[in-house]
Amino acid sequence: TYIIKQDIAALNSQIAQLQSFTRATLNSNQSASSSAGKQVTEHNQNVVMMLQSKLAHTSIGFKDVLEIRTQ
């Protein structure tokens, strides 16, 4: 349980770093108003949001398993 919680925390930290990186990339690319650049930025943001969502669902599932095991 402890190792899994550590892994979830590490993944959450890595996703936060990825989000910071995509925001920094967005800020540096704002001057480029090309359609392709906007699509790449939107794609990057969507991937980060999907990863956050999947990790949240996995964390909730893990919590549920722990509660069932405790019962």
All heavy atoms as TSV, in Angstrom:
chain	resi	resn	atom	element	x	y	z
A	1	THR	N	N	0.833	-1.195	0.000
A	1	THR	CA	C	0.000	0.000	0.000
A	1	THR	C	C	0.873	1.253	0.000
A	1	THR	O	O	0.612	2.191	-0.745
A	1	THR	CB	C	-0.918	-0.001	1.236
A	1	THR	OG1	O	-1.716	-1.186	1.213
A	1	THR	CG2	C	-1.822	1.205	1.240
A	2	TYR	N	N	1.898	1.237	0.830
A	2	TYR	CA	C	2.786	2.399	0.933
A	2	TYR	C	C	3.481	2.676	-0.401
A	2	TYR	O	O	3.559	3.827	-0.845
A	2	TYR	CB	C	3.810	2.156	2.047
A	2	TYR	CG	C	4.823	3.259	2.186
A	2	TYR	CD1	C	4.469	4.478	2.755
A	2	TYR	CD2	C	6.134	3.089	1.754
A	2	TYR	CE1	C	5.398	5.501	2.889
A	2	TYR	CE2	C	7.065	4.105	1.884
A	2	TYR	CZ	C	6.687	5.299	2.455
A	2	TYR	OH	O	7.603	6.313	2.577
A	3	ILE	N	N	3.956	1.617	-1.054
A	3	ILE	CA	C	4.663	1.779	-2.329
A	3	ILE	C	C	3.721	2.315	-3.398
A	3	ILE	O	O	4.095	3.201	-4.182
A	3	ILE	CB	C	5.303	0.439	-2.765
A	3	ILE	CG1	C	6.428	0.074	-1.800
A	3	ILE	CG2	C	5.828	0.523	-4.189
A	3	ILE	CD1	C	6.983	-1.316	-1.999
A	4	ILE	N	N	2.495	1.803	-3.418
A	4	ILE	CA	C	1.528	2.273	-4.414
A	4	ILE	C	C	1.197	3.743	-4.174
A	4	ILE	O	O	1.114	4.531	-5.122
A	4	ILE	CB	C	0.261	1.399	-4.392
A	4	ILE	CG1	C	0.608	-0.012	-4.883
A	4	ILE	CG2	C	-0.839	2.009	-5.258
A	4	ILE	CD1	C	-0.507	-1.013	-4.733
A	5	LYS	N	N	1.025	4.125	-2.927
A	5	LYS	CA	C	0.756	5.533	-2.622
A	5	LYS	C	C	1.923	6.422	-3.043
A	5	LYS	O	O	1.723	7.520	-3.564
A	5	LYS	CB	C	0.462	5.710	-1.134
A	5	LYS	CG	C	-0.900	5.200	-0.723
A	5	LYS	CD	C	-1.153	5.426	0.755
A	5	LYS	CE	C	-2.523	4.939	1.152
A	5	LYS	NZ	N	-2.803	5.152	2.582
A	6	GLN	N	N	3.149	5.938	-2.825
A	6	GLN	CA	C	4.323	6.690	-3.271
A	6	GLN	C	C	4.342	6.820	-4.793
A	6	GLN	O	O	4.661	7.890	-5.329
A	6	GLN	CB	C	5.605	6.001	-2.812
A	6	GLN	CG	C	5.987	6.265	-1.395
A	6	GLN	CD	C	7.346	5.659	-1.075
A	6	GLN	OE1	O	7.680	4.573	-1.555
A	6	GLN	NE2	N	8.126	6.353	-0.267
A	7	ASP	N	N	4.013	5.731	-5.491
A	7	ASP	CA	C	3.985	5.762	-6.954
A	7	ASP	C	C	2.937	6.742	-7.469
A	7	ASP	O	O	3.194	7.495	-8.412
A	7	ASP	CB	C	3.716	4.363	-7.518
A	7	ASP	CG	C	4.894	3.421	-7.350
A	7	ASP	OD1	O	6.011	3.902	-7.051
A	7	ASP	OD2	O	4.692	2.202	-7.523
A	8	ILE	N	N	1.765	6.746	-6.850
A	8	ILE	CA	C	0.706	7.673	-7.254
A	8	ILE	C	C	1.157	9.112	-7.023
A	8	ILE	O	O	0.950	9.986	-7.878
A	8	ILE	CB	C	-0.608	7.359	-6.517
A	8	ILE	CG1	C	-1.203	6.042	-7.056
A	8	ILE	CG2	C	-1.613	8.497	-6.669
A	8	ILE	CD1	C	-2.404	5.540	-6.282
A	9	ALA	N	N	1.793	9.373	-5.887
A	9	ALA	CA	C	2.288	10.720	-5.597
A	9	ALA	C	C	3.363	11.125	-6.603
A	9	ALA	O	O	3.389	12.275	-7.070
A	9	ALA	CB	C	2.832	10.784	-4.177
A	10	ALA	N	N	4.241	10.195	-6.961
A	10	ALA	CA	C	5.296	10.496	-7.939
A	10	ALA	C	C	4.684	10.784	-9.313
A	10	ALA	O	O	5.111	11.723	-9.998
A	10	ALA	CB	C	6.274	9.337	-8.031
A	11	LEU	N	N	3.694	10.000	-9.704
A	11	LEU	CA	C	3.031	10.248	-10.989
A	11	LEU	C	C	2.332	11.602	-10.987
A	11	LEU	O	O	2.382	12.338	-11.978
A	11	LEU	CB	C	2.025	9.141	-11.290
A	11	LEU	CG	C	2.610	7.796	-11.700
A	11	LEU	CD1	C	1.524	6.733	-11.734
A	11	LEU	CD2	C	3.301	7.907	-13.050
A	12	ASN	N	N	1.703	11.927	-9.882
A	12	ASN	CA	C	1.034	13.219	-9.768
A	12	ASN	C	C	2.045	14.362	-9.894
A	12	ASN	O	O	1.784	15.366	-10.573
A	12	ASN	CB	C	0.286	13.298	-8.438
A	12	ASN	CG	C	-0.750	14.385	-8.424
A	12	ASN	OD1	O	-1.276	14.778	-9.457
A	12	ASN	ND2	N	-1.059	14.873	-7.244
A	13	SER	N	N	3.184	14.199	-9.287
A	13	SER	CA	C	4.245	15.207	-9.378
A	13	SER	C	C	4.758	15.338	-10.816
A	13	SER	O	O	4.970	16.451	-11.311
A	13	SER	CB	C	5.388	14.833	-8.446
A	13	SER	OG	O	6.469	15.699	-8.605
A	14	GLN	N	N	4.941	14.212	-11.486
A	14	GLN	CA	C	5.416	14.241	-12.870
A	14	GLN	C	C	4.395	14.888	-13.799
A	14	GLN	O	O	4.763	15.641	-14.711
A	14	GLN	CB	C	5.741	12.828	-13.341
A	14	GLN	CG	C	6.968	12.251	-12.676
A	14	GLN	CD	C	7.183	10.784	-13.018
A	14	GLN	OE1	O	6.313	10.125	-13.569
A	14	GLN	NE2	N	8.361	10.278	-12.688
A	15	ILE	N	N	3.113	14.636	-13.556
A	15	ILE	CA	C	2.074	15.268	-14.366
A	15	ILE	C	C	2.077	16.775	-14.127
A	15	ILE	O	O	1.913	17.562	-15.062
A	15	ILE	CB	C	0.695	14.642	-14.081
A	15	ILE	CG1	C	0.640	13.213	-14.638
A	15	ILE	CG2	C	-0.419	15.475	-14.696
A	15	ILE	CD1	C	-0.604	12.443	-14.243
A	16	ALA	N	N	2.286	17.196	-12.880
A	16	ALA	CA	C	2.362	18.626	-12.575
A	16	ALA	C	C	3.543	19.268	-13.303
A	16	ALA	O	O	3.429	20.379	-13.833
A	16	ALA	CB	C	2.472	18.834	-11.075
A	17	GLN	N	N	4.670	18.566	-13.347
A	17	GLN	CA	C	5.833	19.082	-14.077
A	17	GLN	C	C	5.535	19.176	-15.568
A	17	GLN	O	O	5.915	20.152	-16.228
A	17	GLN	CB	C	7.043	18.181	-13.849
A	17	GLN	CG	C	7.621	18.266	-12.468
A	17	GLN	CD	C	8.747	17.260	-12.248
A	17	GLN	OE1	O	8.976	16.383	-13.062
A	17	GLN	NE2	N	9.438	17.405	-11.130
A	18	LEU	N	N	4.856	18.174	-16.095
A	18	LEU	CA	C	4.481	18.193	-17.506
A	18	LEU	C	C	3.535	19.351	-17.798
A	18	LEU	O	O	3.665	20.027	-18.813
A	18	LEU	CB	C	3.836	16.859	-17.892
A	18	LEU	CG	C	3.417	16.682	-19.338
A	18	LEU	CD1	C	4.617	16.803	-20.273
A	18	LEU	CD2	C	2.721	15.346	-19.528
A	19	GLN	N	N	2.613	19.592	-16.883
A	19	GLN	CA	C	1.687	20.704	-17.054
A	19	GLN	C	C	2.437	22.036	-17.045
A	19	GLN	O	O	2.157	22.921	-17.858
A	19	GLN	CB	C	0.632	20.676	-15.951
A	19	GLN	CG	C	-0.490	21.667	-16.148
A	19	GLN	CD	C	-1.576	21.490	-15.119
A	19	GLN	OE1	O	-1.307	21.128	-13.971
A	19	GLN	NE2	N	-2.808	21.734	-15.507
A	20	SER	N	N	3.392	22.174	-16.161
A	20	SER	CA	C	4.207	23.397	-16.126
A	20	SER	C	C	4.983	23.567	-17.427
A	20	SER	O	O	5.089	24.677	-17.961
A	20	SER	CB	C	5.178	23.351	-14.953
A	20	SER	OG	O	4.493	23.342	-13.743
A	21	PHE	N	N	5.522	22.466	-17.922
A	21	PHE	CA	C	6.267	22.515	-19.177
A	21	PHE	C	C	5.360	22.933	-20.340
A	21	PHE	O	O	5.758	23.773	-21.154
A	21	PHE	CB	C	6.893	21.149	-19.463
A	21	PHE	CG	C	7.600	21.082	-20.789
A	21	PHE	CD1	C	8.847	21.659	-20.953
A	21	PHE	CD2	C	7.007	20.440	-21.866
A	21	PHE	CE1	C	9.494	21.606	-22.171
A	21	PHE	CE2	C	7.651	20.378	-23.089
A	21	PHE	CZ	C	8.893	20.961	-23.245
A	22	THR	N	N	4.159	22.376	-20.405
A	22	THR	CA	C	3.257	22.737	-21.504
A	22	THR	C	C	2.819	24.189	-21.398
A	22	THR	O	O	2.652	24.858	-22.412
A	22	THR	CB	C	2.029	21.811	-21.571
A	22	THR	OG1	O	1.331	21.829	-20.334
A	22	THR	CG2	C	2.427	20.389	-21.913
A	23	ARG	N	N	2.649	24.682	-20.166
A	23	ARG	CA	C	2.290	26.101	-19.997
A	23	ARG	C	C	3.443	26.998	-20.439
A	23	ARG	O	O	3.234	28.022	-21.076
A	23	ARG	CB	C	1.929	26.390	-18.551
A	23	ARG	CG	C	0.557	25.909	-18.181
A	23	ARG	CD	C	0.201	26.320	-16.775
A	23	ARG	NE	N	-1.108	25.789	-16.429
A	23	ARG	CZ	C	-1.484	25.476	-15.212
A	23	ARG	NH1	N	-0.652	25.666	-14.197
A	23	ARG	NH2	N	-2.676	24.998	-14.978
A	24	ALA	N	N	4.656	26.615	-20.097
A	24	ALA	CA	C	5.821	27.394	-20.508
A	24	ALA	C	C	5.957	27.394	-22.022
A	24	ALA	O	O	6.282	28.411	-22.634
A	24	ALA	CB	C	7.088	26.842	-19.859
A	25	THR	N	N	5.703	26.246	-22.628
A	25	THR	CA	C	5.744	26.142	-24.083
A	25	THR	C	C	4.662	27.007	-24.709
A	25	THR	O	O	4.888	27.673	-25.705
A	25	THR	CB	C	5.576	24.675	-24.529
A	25	THR	OG1	O	6.571	23.888	-23.895
A	25	THR	CG2	C	5.702	24.531	-26.025
A	26	LEU	N	N	3.477	27.004	-24.092
A	26	LEU	CA	C	2.368	27.824	-24.581
A	26	LEU	C	C	2.743	29.300	-24.535
A	26	LEU	O	O	2.534	30.031	-25.495
A	26	LEU	CB	C	1.108	27.575	-23.746
A	26	LEU	CG	C	-0.067	28.517	-23.962
A	26	LEU	CD1	C	-0.637	28.329	-25.360
A	26	LEU	CD2	C	-1.143	28.281	-22.930
A	27	ASN	N	N	3.328	29.723	-23.419
A	27	ASN	CA	C	3.713	31.134	-23.283
A	27	ASN	C	C	4.778	31.529	-24.300
A	27	ASN	O	O	4.755	32.629	-24.837
A	27	ASN	CB	C	4.208	31.418	-21.865
A	27	ASN	CG	C	3.086	31.338	-20.856
A	27	ASN	OD1	O	1.924	31.484	-21.198
A	27	ASN	ND2	N	3.439	31.100	-19.606
A	28	SER	N	N	5.709	30.639	-24.585
A	28	SER	CA	C	6.770	30.971	-25.543
A	28	SER	C	C	6.263	30.902	-26.984
A	28	SER	O	O	6.828	31.533	-27.860
A	28	SER	CB	C	7.968	30.045	-25.362
A	28	SER	OG	O	7.625	28.721	-25.709
A	29	ASN	N	N	5.196	30.152	-27.223
A	29	ASN	CA	C	4.669	30.007	-28.581
A	29	ASN	C	C	3.468	30.898	-28.855
A	29	ASN	O	O	2.882	30.822	-29.916
A	29	ASN	CB	C	4.273	28.545	-28.848
A	29	ASN	CG	C	5.463	27.632	-28.982
A	29	ASN	OD1	O	6.570	28.095	-29.247
A	29	ASN	ND2	N	5.252	26.355	-28.796
A	30	GLN	N	N	3.081	31.750	-27.917
A	30	GLN	CA	C	1.910	32.591	-28.134
A	30	GLN	C	C	2.114	33.555	-29.293
A	30	GLN	O	O	1.159	33.942	-29.942
A	30	GLN	CB	C	1.553	33.360	-26.869
A	30	GLN	CG	C	0.659	32.582	-25.941
A	30	GLN	CD	C	0.202	33.425	-24.772
A	30	GLN	OE1	O	0.872	34.374	-24.382
A	30	GLN	NE2	N	-0.927	33.071	-24.214
A	31	SER	N	N	3.340	33.916	-29.536
A	31	SER	CA	C	3.588	34.833	-30.644
A	31	SER	C	C	3.323	34.152	-31.982
A	31	SER	O	O	2.947	34.795	-32.952
A	31	SER	CB	C	5.024	35.356	-30.585
A	31	SER	OG	O	5.934	34.277	-30.670
A	32	ALA	N	N	3.498	32.847	-32.028
A	32	ALA	CA	C	3.210	32.092	-33.257
A	32	ALA	C	C	1.719	31.777	-33.265
A	32	ALA	O	O	1.233	30.994	-32.474
A	32	ALA	CB	C	4.026	30.813	-33.289
A	33	SER	N	N	1.010	32.426	-34.154
A	33	SER	CA	C	-0.442	32.267	-34.175
A	33	SER	C	C	-0.889	31.329	-35.282
A	33	SER	O	O	-2.018	31.410	-35.751
A	33	SER	CB	C	-1.107	33.632	-34.322
A	33	SER	OG	O	-0.688	34.216	-35.554
A	34	SER	N	N	-0.027	30.448	-35.714
A	34	SER	CA	C	-0.382	29.537	-36.786
A	34	SER	C	C	-1.406	28.521	-36.306
A	34	SER	O	O	-1.486	28.186	-35.129
A	34	SER	CB	C	0.855	28.812	-37.315
A	34	SER	OG	O	1.321	27.890	-36.356
A	35	SER	N	N	-2.177	28.032	-37.223
A	35	SER	CA	C	-3.200	27.035	-36.925
A	35	SER	C	C	-2.582	25.755	-36.382
A	35	SER	O	O	-3.081	25.159	-35.430
A	35	SER	CB	C	-3.996	26.741	-38.196
A	35	SER	OG	O	-4.823	25.627	-38.028
A	36	ALA	N	N	-1.472	25.333	-36.973
A	36	ALA	CA	C	-0.805	24.110	-36.534
A	36	ALA	C	C	-0.274	24.270	-35.113
A	36	ALA	O	O	-0.375	23.351	-34.296
A	36	ALA	CB	C	0.329	23.748	-37.482
A	37	GLY	N	N	0.266	25.428	-34.793
A	37	GLY	CA	C	0.779	25.678	-33.453
A	37	GLY	C	C	-0.322	25.632	-32.405
A	37	GLY	O	O	-0.139	25.088	-31.318
A	38	LYS	N	N	-1.475	26.179	-32.758
A	38	LYS	CA	C	-2.616	26.154	-31.845
A	38	LYS	C	C	-3.104	24.725	-31.631
A	38	LYS	O	O	-3.459	24.343	-30.516
A	38	LYS	CB	C	-3.753	27.021	-32.371
A	38	LYS	CG	C	-3.466	28.504	-32.287
A	38	LYS	CD	C	-4.611	29.320	-32.834
A	38	LYS	CE	C	-4.283	30.799	-32.807
A	38	LYS	NZ	N	-5.356	31.610	-33.365
A	39	GLN	N	N	-3.094	23.938	-32.697
A	39	GLN	CA	C	-3.535	22.546	-32.583
A	39	GLN	C	C	-2.584	21.738	-31.712
A	39	GLN	O	O	-3.017	20.923	-30.891
A	39	GLN	CB	C	-3.653	21.906	-33.960
A	39	GLN	CG	C	-4.832	22.408	-34.755
A	39	GLN	CD	C	-4.898	21.790	-36.145
A	39	GLN	OE1	O	-4.013	21.046	-36.541
A	39	GLN	NE2	N	-5.964	22.106	-36.873
A	40	VAL	N	N	-1.296	21.969	-31.857
A	40	VAL	CA	C	-0.303	21.263	-31.042
A	40	VAL	C	C	-0.477	21.641	-29.576
A	40	VAL	O	O	-0.463	20.771	-28.690
A	40	VAL	CB	C	1.131	21.577	-31.523
A	40	VAL	CG1	C	2.168	21.101	-30.523
A	40	VAL	CG2	C	1.375	20.964	-32.887
A	41	THR	N	N	-0.667	22.910	-29.305
A	41	THR	CA	C	-0.855	23.379	-27.935
A	41	THR	C	C	-2.114	22.770	-27.332
A	41	THR	O	O	-2.099	22.285	-26.192
A	41	THR	CB	C	-0.946	24.916	-27.900
A	41	THR	OG1	O	0.275	25.455	-28.414
A	41	THR	CG2	C	-1.180	25.422	-26.497
A	42	GLU	N	N	-3.190	22.782	-28.089
A	42	GLU	CA	C	-4.448	22.204	-27.601
A	42	GLU	C	C	-4.294	20.703	-27.344
A	42	GLU	O	O	-4.781	20.179	-26.342
A	42	GLU	CB	C	-5.569	22.460	-28.594
A	42	GLU	CG	C	-6.921	21.983	-28.108
A	42	GLU	CD	C	-8.052	22.319	-29.065
A	42	GLU	OE1	O	-7.846	23.130	-29.998
A	42	GLU	OE2	O	-9.140	21.764	-28.875
A	43	HIS	N	N	-3.603	20.024	-28.247
A	43	HIS	CA	C	-3.364	18.590	-28.078
A	43	HIS	C	C	-2.573	18.329	-26.795
A	43	HIS	O	O	-2.917	17.438	-26.011
A	43	HIS	CB	C	-2.622	18.028	-29.286
A	43	HIS	CG	C	-2.171	16.615	-29.099
A	43	HIS	ND1	N	-3.035	15.544	-29.148
A	43	HIS	CD2	C	-0.944	16.095	-28.837
A	43	HIS	CE1	C	-2.353	14.426	-28.935
A	43	HIS	NE2	N	-1.084	14.741	-28.738
A	44	ASN	N	N	-1.514	19.107	-26.577
A	44	ASN	CA	C	-0.694	18.937	-25.382
A	44	ASN	C	C	-1.518	19.133	-24.110
A	44	ASN	O	O	-1.410	18.362	-23.158
A	44	ASN	CB	C	0.489	19.898	-25.397
A	44	ASN	CG	C	1.502	19.545	-26.466
A	44	ASN	OD1	O	1.519	18.438	-26.987
A	44	ASN	ND2	N	2.344	20.503	-26.802
A	45	GLN	N	N	-2.362	20.155	-24.104
A	45	GLN	CA	C	-3.206	20.417	-22.940
A	45	GLN	C	C	-4.208	19.275	-22.732
A	45	GLN	O	O	-4.454	18.864	-21.593
A	45	GLN	CB	C	-3.942	21.743	-23.101
A	45	GLN	CG	C	-3.025	22.941	-23.013
A	45	GLN	CD	C	-3.716	24.245	-23.369
A	45	GLN	OE1	O	-4.725	24.258	-24.068
A	45	GLN	NE2	N	-3.159	25.346	-22.898
A	46	ASN	N	N	-4.757	18.748	-23.818
A	46	ASN	CA	C	-5.704	17.643	-23.712
A	46	ASN	C	C	-5.040	16.380	-23.165
A	46	ASN	O	O	-5.637	15.645	-22.377
A	46	ASN	CB	C	-6.353	17.344	-25.065
A	46	ASN	CG	C	-7.330	18.415	-25.494
A	46	ASN	OD1	O	-7.840	19.161	-24.667
A	46	ASN	ND2	N	-7.589	18.495	-26.780
A	47	VAL	N	N	-3.814	16.124	-23.589
A	47	VAL	CA	C	-3.090	14.943	-23.101
A	47	VAL	C	C	-2.836	15.072	-21.601
A	47	VAL	O	O	-3.049	14.110	-20.848
A	47	VAL	CB	C	-1.768	14.740	-23.876
A	47	VAL	CG1	C	-0.887	13.707	-23.195
A	47	VAL	CG2	C	-2.056	14.327	-25.304
A	48	VAL	N	N	-2.424	16.237	-21.142
A	48	VAL	CA	C	-2.163	16.440	-19.716
A	48	VAL	C	C	-3.458	16.267	-18.921
A	48	VAL	O	O	-3.471	15.590	-17.880
A	48	VAL	CB	C	-1.535	17.830	-19.453
A	48	VAL	CG1	C	-1.482	18.137	-17.967
A	48	VAL	CG2	C	-0.140	17.893	-20.052
A	49	MET	N	N	-4.559	16.831	-19.411
A	49	MET	CA	C	-5.833	16.683	-18.714
A	49	MET	C	C	-6.271	15.221	-18.669
A	49	MET	O	O	-6.783	14.743	-17.646
A	49	MET	CB	C	-6.913	17.548	-19.377
A	49	MET	CG	C	-6.727	19.006	-19.114
A	49	MET	SD	S	-7.984	20.161	-19.753
A	49	MET	CE	C	-9.068	19.216	-20.734
A	50	MET	N	N	-6.061	14.477	-19.759
A	50	MET	CA	C	-6.414	13.062	-19.788
A	50	MET	C	C	-5.587	12.280	-18.772
A	50	MET	O	O	-6.105	11.429	-18.050
A	50	MET	CB	C	-6.203	12.487	-21.179
A	50	MET	CG	C	-6.569	11.016	-21.278
A	50	MET	SD	S	-5.728	10.137	-22.601
A	50	MET	CE	C	-4.017	10.406	-22.217
A	51	LEU	N	N	-4.288	12.571	-18.698
A	51	LEU	CA	C	-3.428	11.893	-17.729
A	51	LEU	C	C	-3.873	12.190	-16.299
A	51	LEU	O	O	-3.912	11.288	-15.452
A	51	LEU	CB	C	-1.967	12.299	-17.932
A	51	LEU	CG	C	-1.290	11.760	-19.193
A	51	LEU	CD1	C	0.069	12.424	-19.372
A	51	LEU	CD2	C	-1.161	10.255	-19.129
A	52	GLN	N	N	-4.215	13.441	-16.029
A	52	GLN	CA	C	-4.692	13.801	-14.693
A	52	GLN	C	C	-5.978	13.055	-14.360
A	52	GLN	O	O	-6.146	12.540	-13.252
A	52	GLN	CB	C	-4.944	15.312	-14.597
A	52	GLN	CG	C	-3.692	16.136	-14.540
A	52	GLN	CD	C	-3.978	17.621	-14.587
A	52	GLN	OE1	O	-4.929	18.070	-15.239
A	52	GLN	NE2	N	-3.147	18.408	-13.926
A	53	SER	N	N	-6.876	12.986	-15.325
A	53	SER	CA	C	-8.147	12.299	-15.125
A	53	SER	C	C	-7.946	10.809	-14.866
A	53	SER	O	O	-8.535	10.237	-13.943
A	53	SER	CB	C	-9.040	12.504	-16.351
A	53	SER	OG	O	-10.225	11.750	-16.240
A	54	LYS	N	N	-7.106	10.175	-15.667
A	54	LYS	CA	C	-6.849	8.743	-15.488
A	54	LYS	C	C	-6.189	8.463	-14.141
A	54	LYS	O	O	-6.521	7.482	-13.480
A	54	LYS	CB	C	-6.007	8.201	-16.630
A	54	LYS	CG	C	-6.782	8.056	-17.925
A	54	LYS	CD	C	-5.950	7.370	-18.981
A	54	LYS	CE	C	-6.737	7.219	-20.253
A	54	LYS	NZ	N	-7.426	5.943	-20.333
A	55	LEU	N	N	-5.270	9.312	-13.734
A	55	LEU	CA	C	-4.627	9.117	-12.433
A	55	LEU	C	C	-5.637	9.305	-11.310
A	55	LEU	O	O	-5.627	8.556	-10.332
A	55	LEU	CB	C	-3.444	10.070	-12.261
A	55	LEU	CG	C	-2.673	9.917	-10.953
A	55	LEU	CD1	C	-2.097	8.505	-10.817
A	55	LEU	CD2	C	-1.562	10.944	-10.878
A	56	ALA	N	N	-6.530	10.275	-11.434
A	56	ALA	CA	C	-7.551	10.497	-10.413
A	56	ALA	C	C	-8.472	9.282	-10.306
A	56	ALA	O	O	-8.785	8.825	-9.200
A	56	ALA	CB	C	-8.354	11.753	-10.734
A	57	HIS	N	N	-8.892	8.746	-11.448
A	57	HIS	CA	C	-9.762	7.563	-11.438
A	57	HIS	C	C	-9.035	6.361	-10.836
A	57	HIS	O	O	-9.626	5.591	-10.074
A	57	HIS	CB	C	-10.255	7.236	-12.843
A	57	HIS	CG	C	-11.277	8.197	-13.363
A	57	HIS	ND1	N	-12.516	8.361	-12.798
A	57	HIS	CD2	C	-11.226	9.060	-14.403
A	57	HIS	CE1	C	-13.196	9.285	-13.461
A	57	HIS	NE2	N	-12.427	9.731	-14.443
A	58	THR	N	N	-7.783	6.206	-11.151
A	58	THR	CA	C	-6.992	5.107	-10.599
A	58	THR	C	C	-6.836	5.262	-9.089
A	58	THR	O	O	-6.952	4.289	-8.338
A	58	THR	CB	C	-5.611	5.047	-11.275
A	58	THR	OG1	O	-5.791	4.881	-12.673
A	58	THR	CG2	C	-4.777	3.906	-10.735
A	59	SER	N	N	-6.598	6.469	-8.629
A	59	SER	CA	C	-6.466	6.727	-7.199
A	59	SER	C	C	-7.764	6.415	-6.460
A	59	SER	O	O	-7.753	5.818	-5.374
A	59	SER	CB	C	-6.074	8.180	-6.944
A	59	SER	OG	O	-4.819	8.457	-7.505
A	60	ILE	N	N	-8.880	6.806	-7.045
A	60	ILE	CA	C	-10.182	6.524	-6.442
A	60	ILE	C	C	-10.421	5.019	-6.392
A	60	ILE	O	O	-10.889	4.485	-5.378
A	60	ILE	CB	C	-11.307	7.249	-7.208
A	60	ILE	CG1	C	-11.204	8.755	-6.971
A	60	ILE	CG2	C	-12.683	6.727	-6.785
A	60	ILE	CD1	C	-12.091	9.590	-7.872
A	61	GLY	N	N	-10.083	4.330	-7.479
A	61	GLY	CA	C	-10.223	2.877	-7.504
A	61	GLY	C	C	-9.358	2.214	-6.445
A	61	GLY	O	O	-9.802	1.273	-5.768
A	62	PHE	N	N	-8.154	2.687	-6.271
A	62	PHE	CA	C	-7.254	2.142	-5.261
A	62	PHE	C	C	-7.822	2.376	-3.868
A	62	PHE	O	O	-7.816	1.485	-3.012
A	62	PHE	CB	C	-5.868	2.775	-5.393
A	62	PHE	CG	C	-4.876	2.314	-4.373
A	62	PHE	CD1	C	-4.464	0.993	-4.334
A	62	PHE	CD2	C	-4.350	3.202	-3.457
A	62	PHE	CE1	C	-3.541	0.562	-3.387
A	62	PHE	CE2	C	-3.430	2.790	-2.511
A	62	PHE	CZ	C	-3.032	1.462	-2.479
A	63	LYS	N	N	-8.349	3.576	-3.640
A	63	LYS	CA	C	-8.959	3.886	-2.347
A	63	LYS	C	C	-10.137	2.958	-2.075
A	63	LYS	O	O	-10.293	2.455	-0.955
A	63	LYS	CB	C	-9.416	5.343	-2.334
A	63	LYS	CG	C	-10.078	5.778	-1.059
A	63	LYS	CD	C	-10.575	7.209	-1.159
A	63	LYS	CE	C	-11.484	7.536	0.000
A	63	LYS	NZ	N	-12.247	8.751	-0.225
A	64	ASP	N	N	-10.961	2.719	-3.090
A	64	ASP	CA	C	-12.103	1.819	-2.938
A	64	ASP	C	C	-11.662	0.404	-2.585
A	64	ASP	O	O	-12.267	-0.246	-1.729
A	64	ASP	CB	C	-12.954	1.810	-4.206
A	64	ASP	CG	C	-13.671	3.129	-4.455
A	64	ASP	OD1	O	-13.776	3.952	-3.509
A	64	ASP	OD2	O	-14.112	3.339	-5.612
A	65	VAL	N	N	-10.609	-0.062	-3.240
A	65	VAL	CA	C	-10.084	-1.399	-2.957
A	65	VAL	C	C	-9.600	-1.483	-1.513
A	65	VAL	O	O	-9.851	-2.472	-0.808
A	65	VAL	CB	C	-8.971	-1.769	-3.949
A	65	VAL	CG1	C	-8.200	-3.002	-3.490
A	65	VAL	CG2	C	-9.542	-1.990	-5.336
A	66	LEU	N	N	-8.923	-0.442	-1.045
A	66	LEU	CA	C	-8.440	-0.434	0.339
A	66	LEU	C	C	-9.603	-0.455	1.327
A	66	LEU	O	O	-9.539	-1.147	2.348
A	66	LEU	CB	C	-7.554	0.779	0.595
A	66	LEU	CG	C	-6.187	0.783	-0.069
A	66	LEU	CD1	C	-5.444	2.084	0.236
A	66	LEU	CD2	C	-5.368	-0.411	0.358
A	67	GLU	N	N	-10.661	0.283	1.022
A	67	GLU	CA	C	-11.824	0.296	1.910
A	67	GLU	C	C	-12.497	-1.067	1.953
A	67	GLU	O	O	-12.881	-1.546	3.027
A	67	GLU	CB	C	-12.824	1.371	1.459
A	67	GLU	CG	C	-12.365	2.785	1.732
A	67	GLU	CD	C	-13.331	3.827	1.205
A	67	GLU	OE1	O	-14.417	3.473	0.704
A	67	GLU	OE2	O	-12.996	5.021	1.301
A	68	ILE	N	N	-12.626	-1.700	0.798
A	68	ILE	CA	C	-13.226	-3.040	0.744
A	68	ILE	C	C	-12.372	-4.033	1.505
A	68	ILE	O	O	-12.873	-4.878	2.256
A	68	ILE	CB	C	-13.444	-3.479	-0.712
A	68	ILE	CG1	C	-14.543	-2.623	-1.356
A	68	ILE	CG2	C	-13.802	-4.957	-0.799
A	68	ILE	CD1	C	-14.666	-2.805	-2.853
A	69	ARG	N	N	-11.074	-3.945	1.325
A	69	ARG	CA	C	-10.156	-4.852	2.018
A	69	ARG	C	C	-10.236	-4.662	3.537
A	69	ARG	O	O	-10.177	-5.617	4.311
A	69	ARG	CB	C	-8.730	-4.625	1.539
A	69	ARG	CG	C	-7.755	-5.682	2.046
A	69	ARG	CD	C	-6.390	-5.416	1.548
A	69	ARG	NE	N	-5.767	-4.398	2.402
A	69	ARG	CZ	C	-4.515	-4.028	2.312
A	69	ARG	NH1	N	-3.746	-4.525	1.363
A	69	ARG	NH2	N	-4.018	-3.140	3.119
A	70	THR	N	N	-10.397	-3.408	3.972
A	70	THR	CA	C	-10.505	-3.120	5.386
A	70	THR	C	C	-11.788	-3.719	5.981
A	70	THR	O	O	-11.790	-4.245	7.088
A	70	THR	CB	C	-10.473	-1.601	5.640
A	70	THR	OG1	O	-9.264	-1.083	5.115
A	70	THR	CG2	C	-10.569	-1.283	7.110
A	71	GLN	N	N	-12.857	-3.644	5.211
A	71	GLN	CA	C	-14.134	-4.198	5.679
A	71	GLN	C	C	-14.049	-5.708	5.770
A	71	GLN	O	O	-14.571	-6.350	6.607
A	71	GLN	CB	C	-15.264	-3.804	4.740
A	71	GLN	CG	C	-15.575	-2.339	4.776
A	71	GLN	CD	C	-16.618	-1.931	3.733
A	71	GLN	OE1	O	-17.115	-2.768	2.989
A	71	GLN	NE2	N	-16.933	-0.659	3.678
